[in-house]
């Protein structure tokens, strides 16, 4: 049975109802840092189990237990979760999930899938507000970005999809 893993990053203390609705049905949620408060993780945990890493803005005591990098395995697919892709040491990982830039993107290169779900928190510049999904089915993994319809200025760029 395929696994649906919700991806979110850079909430910066704002967990939009649109993000919660978009992540409904996730089996697991991965948060790629800059969370902004324990209440964000608690709200996400009401949807599914949450795995999160420390972002550069997560400096308060509530975040002291978060790792800088986390390796996970789903259906034989090794996933590396980090905040800043520059800190990724991808050896052994088939999927690298990162945040930090607020720029959503999915790129397949050198046998790895690099996914940045973008930012689901406060809008930055004219970037879209997005979450992502990993779909794992045996040894097949695909990623998808979902733009959230939220109030505010127009965005530029469109989310993409890759396998």
PAVEXMI-696919 format. One record per residue (C-alpha): y, z, x; residue number from 1. Coordinates in Angstrom, 3 decimals. Last residue first. Layout:
REM residues N
SITE, Y, Z, X, NUM
...
END
This chain:
REM residues 163
SITE, 11.280, -9.787, 9.806, 163
SITE, 14.939, -10.262, 9.144, 162
SITE, 17.543, -9.729, 6.435, 161
SITE, 21.310, -9.902, 6.578, 160
SITE, 24.292, -7.991, 5.269, 159
SITE, 27.418, -10.006, 4.686, 158
SITE, 30.632, -10.078, 6.649, 157
SITE, 34.016, -8.867, 5.570, 156
SITE, 34.788, -6.146, 3.065, 155
SITE, 37.315, -6.022, 0.282, 154
SITE, 39.343, -2.848, -0.076, 153
SITE, 38.083, 0.166, -2.008, 152
SITE, 35.771, 1.237, -4.800, 151
SITE, 32.056, 0.990, -4.047, 150
SITE, 29.396, -1.680, -4.559, 149
SITE, 26.805, -0.834, -1.957, 148
SITE, 25.595, -3.567, 0.364, 147
SITE, 21.853, -3.457, 0.894, 146
SITE, 20.310, -4.325, 4.230, 145
SITE, 16.681, -5.370, 4.601, 144
SITE, 14.076, -4.815, 7.266, 143
SITE, 10.575, -6.165, 7.622, 142
SITE, 7.432, -4.687, 9.158, 141
SITE, 3.946, -6.172, 9.241, 140
SITE, 1.117, -4.319, 10.993, 139
SITE, -0.090, -2.690, 7.792, 138
SITE, 2.690, -3.073, 5.264, 137
SITE, 5.950, -1.473, 6.345, 136
SITE, 9.159, -2.266, 4.474, 135
SITE, 12.189, -0.814, 6.211, 134
SITE, 15.230, -0.461, 4.021, 133
SITE, 18.943, -0.274, 4.666, 132
SITE, 22.164, 1.304, 3.483, 131
SITE, 25.596, -0.275, 3.298, 130
SITE, 29.362, 0.081, 2.907, 129
SITE, 30.828, -3.214, 4.119, 128
SITE, 33.257, -3.325, 7.043, 127
SITE, 36.954, -3.907, 6.330, 126
SITE, 38.166, -1.114, 8.620, 125
SITE, 35.846, 1.837, 8.234, 124
SITE, 34.768, 2.843, 4.745, 123
SITE, 33.857, 6.508, 4.431, 122
SITE, 30.103, 7.042, 4.270, 121
SITE, 27.212, 4.600, 3.859, 120
SITE, 27.785, 3.093, 7.277, 119
SITE, 25.722, 0.302, 8.788, 118
SITE, 21.939, 0.205, 8.333, 117
SITE, 21.573, -0.730, 12.011, 116
SITE, 18.173, -2.284, 12.608, 115
SITE, 16.635, -3.695, 15.788, 114
SITE, 13.178, -5.221, 15.220, 113
SITE, 11.164, -5.641, 18.385, 112
SITE, 8.989, -8.435, 19.760, 111
SITE, 11.585, -9.544, 22.304, 110
SITE, 14.214, -9.956, 19.631, 109
SITE, 14.482, -9.489, 15.878, 108
SITE, 17.947, -8.520, 14.721, 107
SITE, 19.062, -6.690, 11.598, 106
SITE, 22.684, -5.699, 11.243, 105
SITE, 25.130, -3.372, 9.583, 104
SITE, 28.257, -2.559, 11.580, 103
SITE, 29.228, 1.134, 11.330, 102
SITE, 28.980, 1.163, 15.153, 101
SITE, 27.257, 4.562, 15.344, 100
SITE, 23.939, 3.759, 13.644, 99
SITE, 20.497, 3.134, 15.081, 98
SITE, 16.981, 2.177, 14.013, 97
SITE, 14.719, 0.675, 16.694, 96
SITE, 11.480, -0.878, 15.453, 95
SITE, 8.414, -1.835, 17.513, 94
SITE, 8.812, 1.151, 19.805, 93
SITE, 6.613, 1.556, 22.881, 92
SITE, 9.504, 1.283, 25.309, 91
SITE, 12.713, 1.268, 23.259, 90
SITE, 14.836, 3.637, 25.319, 89
SITE, 17.811, 3.693, 22.980, 88
SITE, 21.014, 5.393, 24.155, 87
SITE, 23.126, 2.228, 23.884, 86
SITE, 21.807, 1.907, 20.309, 85
SITE, 23.875, 4.973, 19.425, 84
SITE, 22.445, 7.269, 16.765, 83
SITE, 18.770, 7.078, 17.586, 82
SITE, 15.541, 6.572, 15.589, 81
SITE, 12.628, 4.917, 17.401, 80
SITE, 9.892, 3.542, 15.172, 79
SITE, 6.255, 2.883, 16.085, 78
SITE, 4.382, 0.860, 13.451, 77
SITE, 0.740, 1.976, 13.042, 76
SITE, 1.100, 2.558, 9.305, 75
SITE, 4.250, 4.643, 9.943, 74
SITE, 4.912, 6.228, 13.314, 73
SITE, 8.004, 8.180, 14.323, 72
SITE, 9.927, 8.692, 17.544, 71
SITE, 13.124, 10.711, 17.341, 70
SITE, 16.183, 10.598, 19.544, 69
SITE, 19.147, 12.932, 19.967, 68
SITE, 17.186, 15.706, 18.253, 67
SITE, 18.670, 17.815, 15.462, 66
SITE, 18.368, 21.612, 15.741, 65
SITE, 22.039, 22.186, 16.659, 64
SITE, 23.267, 20.267, 13.601, 63
SITE, 24.193, 23.282, 11.400, 62
SITE, 26.119, 24.731, 14.391, 61
SITE, 28.828, 22.018, 14.196, 60
SITE, 28.967, 19.066, 16.606, 59
SITE, 27.612, 16.216, 14.497, 58
SITE, 30.344, 13.741, 15.491, 57
SITE, 28.314, 12.124, 18.306, 56
SITE, 25.366, 11.763, 15.951, 55
SITE, 22.243, 13.914, 16.054, 54
SITE, 19.070, 12.477, 14.607, 53
SITE, 17.544, 12.659, 11.163, 52
SITE, 14.148, 12.555, 9.458, 51
SITE, 14.235, 13.196, 5.719, 50
SITE, 11.407, 13.773, 3.237, 49
SITE, 12.196, 12.078, -0.067, 48
SITE, 14.837, 11.931, -2.821, 47
SITE, 15.842, 15.627, -2.990, 46
SITE, 15.738, 15.553, 0.819, 45
SITE, 18.742, 13.202, 0.718, 44
SITE, 20.820, 15.892, -0.996, 43
SITE, 19.729, 18.515, 1.541, 42
SITE, 20.492, 16.177, 4.448, 41
SITE, 24.010, 15.587, 3.158, 40
SITE, 24.480, 19.326, 2.483, 39
SITE, 23.733, 20.001, 6.158, 38
SITE, 27.006, 18.384, 7.148, 37
SITE, 28.691, 15.335, 8.642, 36
SITE, 25.723, 13.044, 9.144, 35
SITE, 26.995, 11.185, 12.176, 34
SITE, 23.357, 10.304, 12.797, 33
SITE, 20.720, 7.654, 12.132, 32
SITE, 19.380, 9.149, 8.887, 31
SITE, 15.784, 8.107, 8.105, 30
SITE, 14.598, 8.580, 4.526, 29
SITE, 10.912, 8.697, 3.538, 28
SITE, 8.960, 7.384, 0.545, 27
SITE, 12.113, 5.821, -0.809, 26
SITE, 12.152, 5.263, -4.563, 25
SITE, 15.827, 6.000, -4.990, 24
SITE, 17.737, 5.005, -1.847, 23
SITE, 20.216, 2.778, -3.707, 22
SITE, 20.960, 5.546, -6.229, 21
SITE, 21.709, 8.038, -3.464, 20
SITE, 23.910, 5.502, -1.710, 19
SITE, 25.822, 4.707, -4.913, 18
SITE, 26.327, 8.437, -5.489, 17
SITE, 28.178, 8.446, -2.150, 16
SITE, 27.177, 10.953, 0.472, 15
SITE, 30.406, 11.647, 2.333, 14
SITE, 30.213, 14.119, 5.249, 13
SITE, 30.466, 11.479, 7.978, 12
SITE, 27.855, 9.294, 6.236, 11
SITE, 27.307, 7.376, 9.456, 10
SITE, 23.756, 6.272, 8.855, 9
SITE, 21.184, 5.492, 6.169, 8
SITE, 17.734, 3.938, 6.134, 7
SITE, 15.174, 4.260, 3.340, 6
SITE, 11.510, 3.741, 4.220, 5
SITE, 9.397, 1.867, 1.710, 4
SITE, 5.686, 1.836, 2.582, 3
SITE, 3.394, -0.976, 1.500, 2
SITE, 0.000, 0.000, 0.000, 1
END
